Amino acid sequence: MRSVYRILIRVLAPLAAAVTLLRAVRDPAYRAGFAERLGFGPVRGAAGAIWLHAVSLGEVAAAGPLVRALRERHPRQGIVITTATPTGRAKARSAFGDDADVRYLPYDTPRAVARFLDRVRPGVGVIMETELWPNLFEACSRRGIPLVLASARLSARSVGRYRRGGALFRGLFGPGVAVAAQTDADAERFRQIGADPARMRVLGNVKFDLEIDPTLPARASALRASDLGARPIWVAGSTHAGEERAVLDAHRDVLRTVPNALLILAPRHPPRFDAVASILHGAGWRFARRSGGGPVPPSVPVLLLDTIGELPLYYAAADVAFVGGSLVPVGGHNLLEPAAAAVPVLTGPSIDNAREVAALLTSAGAARIVANAAELGAQLARWLADPAERARVGAIGRQTVEMQRGSVARLVEWLDAGLGPVATGGDAGAPR
């Protein structure tokens, strides 16, 4: 099975590269750093760096507190951050600046992986959540580079897929791989696909340790005063194809009872900004684009958030937040950003990517799950018409997030317990 995978990945990697280059025609961000996807890039001067992989924008943002904790604990170690998307790469570069070497993770071909490891020469790899690449894991095992899956999660559906992979994933969790699972259920699922319980801990979700800019409330208030006005506002964040129409149907229902309400529509992927603008045009909506700047006129019911990195600010400025990727079969996105900003949260039923977080927030009363556009519109109308209830629900959300903090500290302590030699440049061992 592993040999079949090597053949397939050699065929698929050029196709993936071609798709990336085609995207680069429309979005130059895909062109920058392209050689890194093939394993090329500068050779680091010193071996033994702490290498952290965060696949995309959300994981990079969640990794921020962990990167800073590792930097504080191991100031002499270099830090390399890899990601897979242009938005993740841009976020890592803006967030960590000169404190980290930011690159793309290479395609999982043996040669690309070898080139990457030759150039980076990490002492340890910390993989955020779940990125199981057979050739990468095998190469790290041969070179004695320990790997830690941090804030690791695995859905029940994924267990079935990995089991069907059979021999391809057998041996993936060798003696150099440890798992810091989010929950007991995640730990059990990793055990089912071969992870060693002796090299596993349940340490929580690092996303609860998200860093909240202390200036955010003031900036959100200023944004409302200057650009958004004193009208009821809700955000539909990180929406996907097929979801915007449902969101707009819900907003149409909201406007029947809250006629001055403003929807801030934030597509998940920047290449879709123009496509969503076309949907709004085609449906006859009056809307403004954030990239155009200036205040939103009171007569405009929709603002298209077509910029990068501003969603947390708009969550904080809103009265209610709907988190997308959940009314379509994507698995949902980060519910914690609006909850931490004391904003009531709504999500659809597709929440595989955040099931435990959704369960925690809904059981506390800080979030609601809606099945469709009609339920979304009805709950929005109720909350937008009731400031006292919004404040109560939002306060529960913020308190719930605060009570769950601490995963980063636990993870760093566990890493130090087994990876002490990395901090002094010695031979790396895996966590115990």
Secondary structure, 3 states (H helix, E strand, C coil): CHHHHHHHHHHHHHHHHHHHHHHHHHCHHHCCCHHHHHCCCCCCCCCCEEEEECCCHHHHHHHHHHHHHHHHHCCCCCEEEEECCHHHHHHHHHHHHHHCEEEECCCCCHHHHHHHHHHHCEEEEEEECCCCCHHHHHHHHHHCCCEEEEEECCCHHHHHHHHHHHHHCCCCCCCCEEEEECCHHHHHHHHHCCCCHHHEEECCCHHHHCCCCCCHHHHHHHHHHHHHCCCCEEEEEEECCCCHHHHHHHHHHHHHHCCCCEEEEEECCHHHHHHHHHHHHHCCCCEEEHHHCCCCCCCCCEEECCCCCCHHHHHHHCCEEEECCCCCCCCCCCCHHHHHCCCCEEECCCCHHHHHHHHHHHHHCCEEECCCHHHHHHHHHHHHCCHHHHHHHHHHHHHHHHHCCCHHHHHHHHHHHHHHHHHCCCCCCCCC
